[in-house]
């Protein structure tokens, strides 16, 4: 399996809410950096975050627009789309469709994702949920 196939499979496992397969893509020392956490989080914490998101949003899908690989690294420019059908961060289900763009860098070693670093603007999603957004 190529590194790009690993990235695609990782996203597909999240979209399918198959958290066992998601875990299988991760190295035992996996770390996830994201705008919601000040420090990297572990594989179990990332899976917990994904489970929480799947309980708050239905029909979620990752859409890869651009993928580029160089050695052990794969960079992705993509979108996440979903429907807000459950409480999220104290915001009751709105039924709103949300979509935001993100950039993510995967570090893959020996067929396992060692780390990922995602960047996006969380305010984009919060505004689509109808949350008050301040600068």
N, CA, C and O of each residue as an XYZ file, in Angstrom:
540
protein
N       0.848     -1.172      0.000
C       0.000      0.000      0.000
C       0.898      1.241      0.000
O       1.837      1.341      0.790
N       0.593      2.186     -0.901
C       1.383      3.415     -0.964
C       0.969      4.364      0.165
O      -0.082      4.197      0.784
N       1.810      5.351      0.413
C       1.476      6.341      1.440
C       0.193      7.097      1.100
O      -0.601      7.404      1.989
N      -0.012      7.396     -0.181
C      -1.247      8.079     -0.587
C      -2.462      7.178     -0.350
O      -3.518      7.666      0.051
N      -2.329      5.893     -0.589
C      -3.439      4.963     -0.319
C      -3.736      4.884      1.179
O      -4.891      4.748      1.582
N      -2.699      4.969      1.990
C      -2.882      4.976      3.452
C      -3.681      6.210      3.873
O      -4.589      6.108      4.698
N      -3.352      7.361      3.316
C      -4.081      8.595      3.639
C      -5.546      8.462      3.218
O      -6.447      8.776      3.995
N      -5.779      7.999      1.997
C      -7.159      7.818      1.526
C      -7.915      6.832      2.416
O      -9.077      7.062      2.753
N      -7.268      5.756      2.791
C      -7.903      4.754      3.652
C      -8.204      5.302      5.030
O      -9.237      4.980      5.617
N      -7.314      6.127      5.549
C      -7.526      6.746      6.857
C      -8.772      7.626      6.835
O      -9.615      7.528      7.727
N      -8.894      8.484      5.823
C     -10.086      9.325      5.699
C     -11.338      8.472      5.509
O     -12.376      8.751      6.109
N     -11.246      7.444      4.684
C     -12.410      6.575      4.433
C     -12.872      5.893      5.715
O     -14.073      5.731      5.931
N     -11.932      5.493      6.565
C     -12.320      4.822      7.814
C     -13.058      5.797      8.735
O     -14.003      5.400      9.416
N     -12.644      7.055      8.764
C     -13.344      8.058      9.573
C     -14.742      8.288      9.010
O     -15.718      8.318      9.760
N     -14.842      8.448      7.700
C     -16.146      8.683      7.064
C     -17.104      7.517      7.303
O     -18.311      7.716      7.436
N     -16.561      6.300      7.357
C     -17.380      5.103      7.586
C     -17.645      4.851      9.073
O     -18.340      3.901      9.433
N     -17.089      5.705      9.925
C     -17.193      5.538     11.379
C     -16.629      4.184     11.815
O     -17.128      3.561     12.751
N     -15.581      3.745     11.118
C     -14.897      2.484     11.403
C     -13.627      2.825     12.188
O     -12.534      2.921     11.629
N     -13.804      3.001     13.479
C     -12.713      3.498     14.309
C     -11.653      2.438     14.604
O     -10.526      2.775     14.967
N     -12.002      1.169     14.452
C     -11.008      0.106     14.583
C     -10.016      0.193     13.421
O      -8.804      0.113     13.622
N     -10.541      0.356     12.210
C      -9.669      0.498     11.042
C      -8.865      1.786     11.136
O      -7.683      1.809     10.792
N      -9.502      2.863     11.602
C      -8.786      4.130     11.789
C      -7.564      3.906     12.675
O      -6.468      4.365     12.355
N      -7.755      3.200     13.789
C      -6.663      2.916     14.732
C      -5.572      2.079     14.057
O      -4.385      2.278     14.311
N      -5.983      1.139     13.193
C      -5.015      0.266     12.524
C      -4.070      1.031     11.595
O      -2.963      0.569     11.318
N      -4.499      2.185     11.118
C      -3.627      3.006     10.269
C      -2.565      3.740     11.081
O      -1.566      4.196     10.524
N      -2.771      3.860     12.394
C      -1.917      4.689     13.240
C      -0.774      3.900     13.872
O      -0.953      2.759     14.299
N       0.391      4.518     13.925
C       1.531      3.971     14.639
C       1.241      4.034     16.143
O       0.440      4.857     16.586
N       1.880      3.181     16.914
C       1.669      3.178     18.370
C       2.103      4.490     19.024
O       1.666      4.805     20.131
N       2.962      5.255     18.343
C       3.421      6.545     18.880
C       2.743      7.735     18.180
O       3.243      8.858     18.228
N       1.623      7.478     17.543
C       0.900      8.483     16.765
C       0.628      9.760     17.564
O       0.316      9.715     18.754
N       0.755     10.906     16.872
C       0.410     12.208     17.449
C      -0.386     13.013     16.424
O      -0.087     12.993     15.231
N      -1.411     13.726     16.916
C      -2.290     14.540     16.073
C      -2.251     15.981     16.558
O      -2.575     16.269     17.711
N      -1.853     16.879     15.674
C      -1.851     18.306     15.987
C      -3.039     18.939     15.260
O      -3.262     18.695     14.074
N      -3.804     19.767     16.005
C      -4.982     20.395     15.424
C      -5.297     21.697     16.149
O      -4.805     21.924     17.254
N      -6.120     22.562     15.534
C      -6.400     23.871     16.126
C      -7.135     23.827     17.468
O      -7.127     24.823     18.192
N      -7.761     22.717     17.816
C      -8.514     22.631     19.061
C      -7.652     22.247     20.259
O      -8.113     22.347     21.396
N      -6.421     21.811     20.037
C      -5.558     21.349     21.135
C      -4.230     22.111     21.110
O      -3.647     22.326     20.047
N      -3.768     22.510     22.278
C      -2.507     23.254     22.343
C      -1.298     22.325     22.226
O      -0.212     22.762     21.846
N      -1.488     21.051     22.551
C      -0.421     20.049     22.457
C      -0.901     18.910     21.553
O      -2.107     18.733     21.384
N       0.011     18.144     20.976
C      -0.408     16.992     20.179
C      -1.218     16.018     21.038
O      -0.966     15.873     22.234
N      -2.193     15.354     20.413
C      -2.986     14.361     21.126
C      -2.669     12.966     20.589
O      -2.159     12.818     19.478
N      -2.974     11.959     21.381
C      -2.654     10.567     21.049
C      -3.678      9.976     20.079
O      -4.686     10.603     19.752
N      -3.394      8.767     19.634
C      -4.324      8.074     18.744
C      -5.676      7.877     19.413
O      -6.710      8.097     18.783
N      -5.689      7.468     20.677
C      -6.956      7.255     21.378
C      -7.736      8.559     21.519
O      -8.960      8.569     21.386
N      -7.033      9.654     21.786
C      -7.703     10.955     21.887
C      -8.240     11.401     20.528
O      -9.323     11.981     20.449
N      -7.491     11.134     19.462
C      -7.956     11.487     18.119
C      -9.194     10.661     17.758
O     -10.150     11.190     17.191
N      -9.176      9.389     18.080
C     -10.341      8.545     17.814
C     -11.537      9.040     18.623
O     -12.653      9.099     18.105
N     -11.314      9.399     19.897
C     -12.394      9.945     20.712
C     -12.975     11.211     20.109
O     -14.190     11.404     20.116
N     -12.112     12.076     19.585
C     -12.571     13.300     18.929
C     -13.399     12.955     17.693
O     -14.441     13.563     17.449
N     -12.937     11.984     16.919
C     -13.660     11.570     15.715
C     -15.013     10.962     16.075
O     -15.999     11.198     15.377
N     -15.073     10.188     17.146
C     -16.341      9.620     17.597
C     -17.306     10.715     18.031
O     -18.494     10.661     17.712
N     -16.804     11.704     18.754
C     -17.643     12.826     19.179
C     -18.175     13.577     17.961
O     -19.355     13.922     17.906
N     -17.306     13.828     16.988
C     -17.738     14.527     15.776
C     -18.800     13.710     15.031
O     -19.761     14.273     14.506
N     -18.629     12.391     14.986
C     -19.603     11.567     14.263
C     -20.942     11.506     14.984
O     -21.965     11.227     14.358
N     -20.955     11.764     16.306
C     -22.233     11.792     17.013
C     -22.917     13.155     16.846
O     -24.123     13.270     17.066
N     -22.167     14.172     16.465
C     -22.712     15.516     16.278
C     -23.048     15.829     14.822
O     -23.870     16.701     14.541
N     -22.407     15.113     13.901
C     -22.572     15.384     12.473
C     -22.829     14.084     11.728
O     -22.146     13.085     11.951
N     -23.814     14.106     10.843
C     -24.085     12.935     10.006
C     -23.671     13.253      8.571
O     -23.385     14.398      8.221
N     -23.650     12.208      7.761
C     -23.318     12.351      6.343
C     -21.947     13.000      6.139
O     -21.711     13.651      5.121
N     -21.051     12.823      7.102
C     -19.733     13.450      7.024
C     -18.877     12.765      5.965
O     -18.888     11.544      5.812
N     -18.143     13.590      5.248
C     -17.265     13.067      4.212
C     -16.065     13.995      4.031
O     -16.188     15.219      4.075
N     -14.914     13.382      3.830
C     -13.690     14.110      3.478
C     -13.554     14.069      1.956
O     -13.663     13.003      1.349
N     -13.321     15.204      1.354
C     -13.144     15.291     -0.099
C     -11.742     15.820     -0.355
O     -11.439     16.970     -0.038
N     -10.901     14.992     -0.920
C      -9.521     15.377     -1.205
C      -9.492     16.129     -2.529
O      -9.896     15.596     -3.562
N      -9.012     17.370     -2.493
C      -8.888     18.172     -3.708
C      -7.502     18.032     -4.328
O      -7.364     17.915     -5.546
N      -6.468     18.046     -3.471
C      -5.086     17.915     -3.945
C      -4.326     17.060     -2.945
O      -4.463     17.231     -1.733
N      -3.524     16.136     -3.463
C      -2.674     15.308     -2.613
C      -1.294     15.250     -3.255
O      -1.159     14.992     -4.451
N      -0.272     15.494     -2.437
C       1.102     15.442     -2.936
C       1.948     14.686     -1.932
O       1.804     14.869     -0.723
N       2.825     13.842     -2.432
C       3.685     13.064     -1.559
C       5.153     13.288     -1.850
O       5.557     13.520     -2.989
N       5.950     13.211     -0.776
C       7.399     13.321     -0.903
C       8.009     12.459      0.194
O       8.004     12.844      1.363
N       8.528     11.310     -0.174
C       9.117     10.400      0.809
C       8.087      9.931      1.819
O       7.057      9.365      1.451
N       8.368     10.168      3.099
C       7.485      9.727      4.181
C       6.330     10.685      4.438
O       5.553     10.465      5.368
N       6.196     11.738      3.645
C       5.182     12.767      3.894
C       4.162     12.828      2.766
O       4.489     12.691      1.587
N       2.900     13.042      3.175
C       1.821     13.279      2.217
C       1.072     14.520      2.692
O       0.647     14.600      3.845
N       0.917     15.480      1.793
C       0.168     16.705      2.100
C      -1.161     16.656      1.363
O      -1.248     16.207      0.220
N      -2.197     17.131      2.053
C      -3.543     17.090      1.494
C      -4.191     18.460      1.643
O      -4.131     19.075      2.708
N      -4.807     18.928      0.573
C      -5.712     20.065      0.607
C      -7.093     19.467      0.365
O      -7.331     18.840     -0.667
N      -8.001     19.661      1.318
C      -9.263     18.943      1.241
C     -10.398     19.739      1.873
O     -10.199     20.830      2.409
N     -11.591     19.161      1.794
C     -12.793     19.738      2.400
C     -13.455     18.674      3.268
O     -13.338     17.475      3.013
N     -14.153     19.143      4.301
C     -14.974     18.268      5.133
C     -16.383     18.795      5.070
O     -16.623     19.975      5.327
N     -17.326     17.920      4.727
C     -18.733     18.294      4.626
C     -19.541     17.374      5.527
O     -19.258     16.180      5.629
N     -20.558     17.947      6.186
C     -21.407     17.147      7.058
C     -22.690     17.914      7.371
O     -22.827     19.094      7.050
N     -23.619     17.210      8.006
C     -24.878     17.816      8.456
C     -24.885     17.810      9.977
O     -24.630     16.777     10.598
N     -25.174     18.958     10.580
C     -25.162     19.119     12.036
C     -26.461     18.532     12.616
O     -27.504     19.186     12.605
N     -26.385     17.304     13.115
C     -27.576     16.587     13.587
C     -27.548     16.259     15.076
O     -28.468     15.616     15.580
N     -26.517     16.686     15.779
C     -26.421     16.452     17.220
C     -25.703     17.612     17.879
O     -25.055     18.412     17.204
N     -25.817     17.704     19.194
C     -25.169     18.798     19.916
C     -23.664     18.784     19.669
O     -23.026     17.732     19.647
N     -23.116     19.983     19.483
C     -21.678     20.140     19.284
C     -21.217     21.363     20.058
O     -21.674     22.476     19.797
N     -20.314     21.161     21.006
C     -19.776     22.271     21.806
C     -20.883     23.135     22.401
O     -20.769     24.360     22.434
N     -21.954     22.497     22.869
C     -23.060     23.223     23.477
C     -24.044     23.805     22.486
O     -25.037     24.411     22.889
N     -23.793     23.635     21.201
C     -24.700     24.148     20.172
C     -25.668     23.025     19.796
O     -25.237     21.980     19.309
N     -26.979     23.229     20.016
C     -27.933     22.175     19.667
C     -27.931     21.909     18.163
O     -27.562     22.772     17.367
N     -28.347     20.706     17.792
C     -28.418     20.329     16.379
C     -29.205     21.384     15.601
O     -30.314     21.754     15.985
N     -28.625     21.853     14.522
C     -29.259     22.897     13.704
C     -29.820     22.347     12.398
O     -30.674     22.972     11.770
N     -29.336     21.175     11.992
C     -29.699     20.654     10.682
C     -28.921     21.318      9.561
O     -29.100     20.979      8.391
N     -28.052     22.268      9.913
C     -27.271     22.992      8.905
C     -26.230     22.082      8.258
O     -25.651     21.205      8.898
N     -26.018     22.321      6.978
C     -24.910     21.686      6.287
C     -23.677     22.541      6.531
O     -23.738     23.768      6.443
N     -22.563     21.897      6.837
C     -21.318     22.623      7.057
C     -20.265     22.100      6.088
O     -20.271     20.934      5.692
N     -19.373     22.992      5.726
C     -18.249     22.625      4.862
C     -17.106     23.566      5.182
O     -17.286     24.782      5.245
N     -15.936     22.998      5.381
C     -14.762     23.838      5.545
C     -13.571     23.175      4.885
O     -13.502     21.954      4.743
N     -12.635     24.022      4.487
C     -11.403     23.574      3.859
C     -10.335     23.372      4.916
O     -10.323     24.057      5.939
N      -9.439     22.427      4.664
C      -8.338     22.193      5.585
C      -7.107     21.728      4.825
O      -7.191     21.227      3.704
N      -5.971     21.909      5.463
C      -4.695     21.393      4.978
C      -4.192     20.410      6.019
O      -4.242     20.691      7.217
N      -3.712     19.269      5.575
C      -3.219     18.275      6.532
C      -1.948     17.627      5.999
O      -1.844     17.280      4.822
N      -0.987     17.477      6.903
C       0.284     16.829      6.579
C       0.360     15.513      7.342
O       0.202     15.481      8.562
N       0.601     14.445      6.624
C       0.742     13.110      7.203
C       2.206     12.700      7.160
O       2.877     12.886      6.145
N       2.699     12.146      8.254
C       4.038     11.566      8.305
C       3.824     10.058      8.466
O       3.281      9.599      9.471
N       4.257      9.311      7.471
C       4.007      7.871      7.428
C       5.340      7.136      7.438
O       6.220      7.405      6.620
N       5.475      6.202      8.376
C       6.704      5.433      8.507
C       6.331      3.951      8.592
O       5.490      3.561      9.403
N       6.958      3.140      7.755
C       6.726      1.693      7.748
C       5.243      1.336      7.643
O       4.766      0.420      8.313
N       4.521      2.073      6.791
C       3.121      1.749      6.533
C       2.140      2.196      7.595
O       0.966      1.828      7.543
N       2.598      2.986      8.564
C       1.713      3.483      9.635
C       1.833      5.005      9.724
O       2.902      5.573      9.501
N       0.717      5.648     10.055
C       0.734      7.099     10.225
C       1.353      7.410     11.580
O       0.796      7.062     12.622
N       2.505      8.065     11.557
C       3.201      8.434     12.792
C       2.634      9.731     13.361
O       2.497      9.881     14.575
N       2.304     10.673     12.465
C       1.723     11.930     12.932
C       0.931     12.588     11.816
O       1.163     12.360     10.629
N      -0.013     13.412     12.247
C      -0.735     14.270     11.314
C      -0.816     15.656     11.937
O      -0.856     15.811     13.158
N      -0.839     16.649     11.071
C      -0.958     18.040     11.499
C      -1.984     18.685     10.575
O      -1.746     18.844      9.378
N      -3.128     19.053     11.146
C      -4.199     19.661     10.355
C      -4.343     21.123     10.723
O      -4.233     21.499     11.890
N      -4.591     21.942      9.717
C      -4.841     23.366      9.929
C      -6.113     23.754      9.193
O      -6.292     23.430      8.019
N      -6.998     24.455      9.903
C      -8.213     25.013      9.325
C      -8.685     26.121     10.255
O      -8.168     26.278     11.361
N      -9.663     26.881      9.801
C     -10.212     27.957     10.608
C     -11.485     27.453     11.294
O     -12.520     27.333     10.639
N     -11.433     27.154     12.606
C     -12.621     26.647     13.301
C     -13.804     27.617     13.253
O     -14.953     27.187     13.349
N     -13.541     28.904     13.108
C     -14.635     29.883     13.062
C     -15.503     29.697     11.825
O     -16.687     30.034     11.839
N     -14.924     29.164     10.763
C     -15.691     28.896      9.553
C     -16.814     27.914      9.871
O     -17.962     28.132      9.483
N     -16.483     26.834     10.577
C     -17.489     25.838     10.944
C     -18.478     26.418     11.943
O     -19.685     26.228     11.789
N     -17.996     27.119     12.960
C     -18.876     27.654     14.002
C     -19.889     28.631     13.411
O     -21.051     28.625     13.817
N     -19.476     29.462     12.471
C     -20.398     30.407     11.828
C     -21.501     29.667     11.071
O     -22.653     30.101     11.062
N     -21.141     28.548     10.437
C     -22.135     27.777      9.696
C     -23.132     27.084     10.619
O     -24.234     26.725     10.205
N     -22.728     26.901     11.879
C     -23.631     26.294     12.870
C     -24.532     27.340     13.518
O     -25.427     27.000     14.291
N     -24.295     28.610     13.202
C     -25.099     29.674     13.775
C     -24.571     30.178     15.104
O     -25.255     30.928     15.800
N     -23.351     29.770     15.466
C     -22.754     30.230     16.720
C     -22.284     31.670     16.549
O     -21.845     32.059     15.466
N     -22.375     32.464     17.620
C     -21.818     33.822     17.522
C     -20.305     33.742     17.334
O     -19.616     33.051     18.085
N     -19.805     34.435     16.351
C     -18.373     34.411     16.040
C     -17.827     35.814     16.250
O     -18.326     36.788     15.687
N     -16.791     35.891     17.073
C     -16.141     37.174     17.306
C     -14.685     37.081     16.896
O     -14.087     36.006     16.924
N     -14.134     38.186     16.526
C     -12.735     38.205     16.070
C     -11.795     38.192     17.242
O     -10.578     38.205     17.057
